[in-house]
Amino acid sequence: MGAGASATNVAHEVAALGPAYAPYAAAVTDNGVDGELLSTLQDGDASELDGALDALGVTNQLHRRKLSLAVRERGSAGPGG
């Protein structure tokens, strides 16, 4: 989920988290959530990431936590993922 990742690449990474995440992967693609957008969410405050998860329809608190951790981990991995 690095800054250069396309929305399709980000969706594949979300889907790789497990079958329960497939609906979110589709939402990522539908909404054009790419690595550049994620990099702005990594640098912003938690409310921005929460808002993005709301927009993607992530209501399950455990899923929200896992996706938040994935975004932050990918951001600390540097460019390209």
C-alpha positions in Angstrom: 0.0 0.0 0.0 2.9 2.3 -0.7 2.5 5.8 -2.1 2.9 4.6 -5.7 0.3 1.8 -5.4 -2.7 1.9 -7.7 -6.2 1.4 -6.3 -6.2 -2.1 -7.7 -2.9 -2.9 -5.9 -4.4 -1.5 -2.6 -7.5 -3.5 -3.1 -5.4 -6.7 -3.6 -3.6 -6.0 -0.3 -6.9 -5.4 1.5 -8.3 -8.7 0.0 -5.2 -10.5 1.2 -6.1 -9.8 4.8 -8.8 -12.5 4.5 -12.2 -13.4 2.9 -14.0 -11.0 5.3 -12.2 -8.1 3.7 -13.4 -8.7 0.2 -16.2 -6.2 0.4 -13.7 -3.5 1.5 -11.4 -4.4 -1.4 -14.3 -3.7 -3.8 -15.0 -0.4 -2.1 -11.3 0.6 -2.4 -11.4 0.1 -6.1 -14.9 1.7 -6.5 -13.7 4.8 -4.6 -10.2 5.0 -6.2 -8.3 4.7 -2.9 -4.7 4.5 -4.1 -1.4 4.6 -2.3 -1.1 8.4 -2.6 -4.4 8.8 -0.8 -3.3 6.3 1.9 -0.1 8.2 2.4 -2.0 11.3 3.3 -4.1 9.3 5.7 -1.0 8.0 7.4 0.3 11.5 7.9 -3.0 12.9 9.1 -4.8 12.5 12.4 -6.8 9.4 13.3 -10.1 11.1 12.6 -9.2 11.3 8.9 -8.5 7.6 8.7 -11.7 6.9 10.6 -13.6 9.0 8.1 -12.1 7.1 5.2 -13.0 3.8 6.8 -16.6 5.1 7.3 -16.7 6.1 3.6 -15.6 2.5 2.7 -18.4 1.0 4.8 -16.2 -0.5 7.4 -18.3 -0.8 10.5 -16.9 -3.9 12.2 -14.5 -2.5 14.9 -12.1 -5.4 14.6 -11.9 -4.9 10.8 -11.4 -1.1 11.3 -8.5 -1.9 13.7 -6.8 -4.4 11.3 -7.2 -2.0 8.3 -5.8 0.9 10.4 -2.8 -1.2 11.4 -2.2 -2.2 7.8 -2.3 1.4 6.6 0.2 2.5 9.3 2.5 -0.5 8.7 2.6 0.1 5.0 3.4 3.7 5.6 6.3 2.8 7.8 7.6 0.4 5.1 8.5 3.3 2.8 7.8 3.8 -0.9 6.3 0.9 -2.8 5.0 -0.9 0.2 
